[in-house]
Amino acid sequence: MSDDIRMSGGDTYGPLHGGFTLDGDPAPAAEDPDVRNSGEIYFSANNGGRPYDWSRYEQPAGGASAARRQRAAPGAASGSGQPRSQSGAQRQRARETQAYRPSDKKRASASGKKSRSSGSDRSGLPGYAVAAIVIVVVVIASFLIRIPIIGCIGDITAMNRDTADVKVTVSANMTTNDVIDLLKEQDLIYSAKFCKMIYKFLGHDENEIYPEGTFTVSASMGLEGMMREIITAGATDSTVTITFPEGFTVDQIIQKLASNGVASSSALYAIVDDPVFIEEFDFLQNVDRRDERYHYLEGYLYPDTYEFYIGESPQSVIERFLKNFSEKWNKEFSDRLEKSSYSMDEILIVASILEKEAKDADQMPLVASVIYNRLSSSSFPNIQCDSTKKFIDNNKEKLVADGRYAALLKVYDTYQATGLPVGPIGNPGYNAISAALSPEITDYYYFIHDAMGQIYLASDAEEHQQNIIDAGIE
């Protein structure tokens, strides 16, 4: 993994955090309430080429992490194609056009059906006789039920349809089928049931979320034309380039996307927890306890620099992050994962904590060693990282209103939860993931920072208490 994929921005957040502890001692508040380690961190974490003895970090027999050991290979993710970070307008337009084109398989299937009907039937009648019979039947049926047949065909071909413009307002979270029902309500199509059947046959997802807004369409555009106008009209030729720092949470990512006009926050929240991504990306199938998490995609939206269209489809936006994650998790990471006693999901949880608790990439392998030492020791049931509680407290008001605060705090706060929190507390970058996969080998069980970000490590409580004094923490 080359360094040029990493972003620079360590100067963004002002003074470094200080005073993170592992034994419950109070820590001085950071000047930035969201990013404890001064926000973006961009450097290289390595161990000087030394082998890693993961046996040092084997968990006790029956440990939850070992019991849930998984071996998901992200390279097998079904999200095909290149990640669209820094993609151009032409690639986006090509994708949108392809999204409304029947697959080659379906076109081939339709073609095959036509060719099979061209010969003699099983009764021995020649092909032209069968064709004549079919034509007669169609003519009679058209005469008897002329309006339904003409109406349904007109929905697709747009023949003899009104050219008047009609304003259609799509609400948040409306799916393909909801939009087709809306077109029916506006008298833009004859049969919603027929249109849904045809649209699904053409390869479109009936549950795809459409962008909210008001769009101008006409019946003369036909079903596909109107649907394509609605899903793409919100997007413009204007693009915006956005950098997401390592450690950013799902909430921070959505806020930044919305503030830059990529998509509304309500539309992004509606799709970010949708299970549709689990079917598309194999590595998400191994995410444990999804229903207990704040956002199950937390940890998998890879922090990077992306180029988006203004008004882009929310589903397309989230897919872009996930495809980039699949690409960035390379063979080196997979090989290291095979040698560890943890799953990919657990590695990402550790990496997300490193983003918040370490000052820089050099400290990350040391902090990782403390976490793994505690996880593998029966003397330390809790890893006691302040950042895990803060992750939930940052959204306390909203979560209390939703009735979720107490339940989420119980599974995320590592002063309460045994072992690791239920899920990542942010989206880690390359350095943090690398450090989580390649920790230092130490005998430390405590760490703390002074006001300047210098780290103090200790093997026992007595040494840790002396570090607190030396660090000037009261």
Secondary structure, DSSP 8 states (H G I E B T S, - for coil): --GGGS---TTTT-S------SSS------SSSS-TT-S--------TT----GGGG---TT-HHHHT-----GGG-S--S---TT--HHHHHHHHHHHTS--HHHHHHHHHHHHHTSS--TT---HHHHHHHHHHHHHHHHHHTHHHHHHHHHHHH-TT-----EEEEE-TT-BHHHHHHHHHHTTS-S-HHHHHHHHHHTT--TT-B---EEEEE-GGGHHHHHHHHHHHHT--S-EEEEE--TT--HHHHHHHHHHTTSS-HHHHHHHHT-THHHHH-GGGGG--SGGGSS-TTTTTS---EEEEETT--HHHHHHHHHHHHHHHS-HHHHHHHHHSSS-HHHHHHHHHHHHHH-SSTTTHHHHHHHHHHHHT-TT-SB---HHHHHHHHTTHHHHHHHT-HHHHHHHH-TTTSSBS-SS-SS---HHHHHHHHS-------EEEE-TT--EEEESSHHHHHHHHHHTT--
